[in-house]
C-alpha cells in the first residue's frame, strides 16, 4: 500500500539536521587515543533518535582512535550532551535541537549549524538519563508512545493493538531506516501507509489530541487532555490551546504584540490560527505526538 500524498508530512519526514559529533577530550585521553580525534559530521533525520545513529558514530571514533581494546561497553553505554546537558535519547533529534538551541526561526541570526554535540563513552549520567538506550529499548519506547497517542485519541489502544505484527514492524522499520537517503521515499511509504490510519483515526473525531509542550530551563513537560473542539463543536486552534494552557505567555489565542513567547514545531513557527486537529495529524512526529517547543521572547 502506498502512503497518501501529503507534502507536509513528506517534508517533515525528509527534514534533516547537520550535526558535528565531537568526542569528549578527557575521555579520549583516558581511553588511549594517540592522536587528535577529528569530529564526525552527519546529516541526521529530524524525526530519528540518537540510539539509531550510535552504531556508526561508535565505529567512527573507535576506528579513528584505536580504542577498540579500551572500550568494552556496548552502545547503551554511549551518551550525548550539548553544553554539558545530557540529551534525552528517547526524544526525537529535531525536538532536542529546537529545545536545546532555543533558536527562533524569526530571528535575524543564522541557525546554530552544524549542531555541536559531544559524544561520551564513559560516566553515564544515570541520575539524568534512562540507562537502557539500545535500539531495542528505543523501539519499545517508540511503540509505547504510539500506543499512548492512540489511547488519548480513543480511550483505548485497540487501533494499535489490532494492527498485524507485520504492520507494527513496518512502522518501526520505516523509521529506523529513514536516515538512508537512497531509500527515503520507500521508507516514507512503508511508515505512512500504516500510520495514516492511526493519525486520521479512521475519519473519527478523536477524544483528545496527543500533544506535549516543552518550556525552557528544564521545566516539566506539559501534557494535558486537549479536546480538538469546544463544547459547541467549534474546532480549537493552536492559539486556543496555547492560550488555554499558558495564558500568561499567550494572553490571546490570536497573534498579538503582547505575546511573550512563540511555539516552534519542526523548526518552524506555525500560525496560531491553524486547527489543532489539523496540526496533530500533519505536524506530529512519527510517535504521533505533536511536540511543541515554547520559546520566550528575548
PyMOL commands that set and color helices and strands:
alter all, ss='L'
color gray80, all
select helices_A, chain A and resi 7-14+25-30+50-52+54-65+75-77+93-101+135-154+158-161+165-176+181-199+201-203+238-245+276-282
alter helices_A, ss='H'
color red, helices_A
select strands_A, chain A and resi 16-23+40-45+79-82+85-86+115-120+211-214+261-264+290-296
alter strands_A, ss='S'
color yellow, strands_A
deselect
rebuild
show_as cartoon
